[in-house]
Amino acid sequence: MLVTYKFRLYPTRTQESLMTETLETCRLLYNDLLDDRIRTNAKAFEQKRALAAFRHGNKFLMAVHSQVLQDLVFRLDKAYGAFYAGLSRYPKFKRKDRYNSFKYPQIGGFKLVGKRLRLSKIGLVKAKIHRPIEGTPKTCTIVRDIDQWYACFSAKTEPRPSELRSGQPVGVDLGVLNLATLSNGRIFENPRCLDNSVARITSLQKSLSMKKKGSANRRKTRVLLAKAWRKVRNQRLDVAHKVSTILASEYSTIVFEDLKIPNMVRNHNLASAIMDAAWGQIRTLTAYKAERNGGRAILADPRGTSQKCSGCGETVPKGLGERTHSCPNCSLVLDRDVNAARNILAAGLERARAEGQPLLVQRRRISKFVPAKQEAYGFSRG
């Protein structure tokens, strides 16, 4: 399986200038390739062949590694593949400061030398290699995050055994009041990362709206606002990693609800809270970590999990404000979310047995470049 490792880079001013120029060259070339696609309907192999000939004599393209430029053709082709598969909108031209990564698709363009990363056409860049890379690195993507730089290595690791490891299965009810409630009664509290920074973000947004467009103060405020949002984003990712690590390491089978999150966030009263909880991120991280540990993640039908009694199966209607499940039929009384998590676990295991899926996470692809919507996240439906 392919695993991505992300490390912080600390380039010098000269190296940072070279990487910024590389990003701008890639952005302009991407826009040119997109324009050529729109006008002539050129194919990927045609653009790749034309680019190899056009590169010679152009000092800006010659300053960028050839494999980085060739990867832009595949990046554009992937964007078109996602559009035709119904996974994204039609490819757009990239505005300045909206193109923030370039990729070395082969190991010849990059090399780890101790605690430094050698990048072709850029030099030896200091890197914080905080953990060893398992397997052989295949690609290296350089990412700019406002004022920080990162290197993302895609490495191929040895496949895990196909048999599921032994252990207790668990159902997970994702929520807003509590981030996650397990079928065994364990609860992960919701840290509400956005609430801790909303005052500063609101203040910066108001300040930005009053700045003159094109001014230096507006640019400074934009950077401060972007950093405030980055802090929230990193906090969410940290929580998602911690929760997913616990789930994948302590349980053999993890069952989530097959929630249609894009549809749920259309409710403007709950959209902010749902996005702040990062349900999709938790499910995605748990899925790949479970697979690496010899476990599996399953998606179960969410219908009726909150209203059904986990003890006798009777339907017990309750409003969103009712936090306790009390069944008049079997006298079962317990937390509403725990009851839902038990129903999720039962529905997931039943569906797995019915569809005969004893293996680990299943993956399929719609086309050469475009992953299927759910299978790309590493989930087995059932």
Secondary structure, DSSP 8 states (H G I E B T S, - for coil): -EEEEEEEEE--HHHHHHHHHHHHHHHHHHHHHHHHHHHH---HHHHHHHHHHHHTT-HHHHTS-HHHHHHHHHHHHHHHHHHHTTSS-------TT---EEEE-SGGGEEEETTEEEETTTEEEEEE--S---SEEEEEEEEEETTEEEEEEEEE-----SS---S--EEEEE-SSEEEEETTS-EEE---HHHHHHHHHHHHHHHHHHS-TT-HHHHHHHHHHHHHHHHHHHHHHHHHHHHHHHHHHH-SEEEEE---HHHHTTSTTTHHHHHHHTHHHHHHHHHHHHHHTT-EEEEE--TTTTTB-TTT--B----TT--EEE-TTT--EEEHHHHHHHHHHHHHHHHHHHHT--SS----BSSSS-B-TTGGGT-EE-
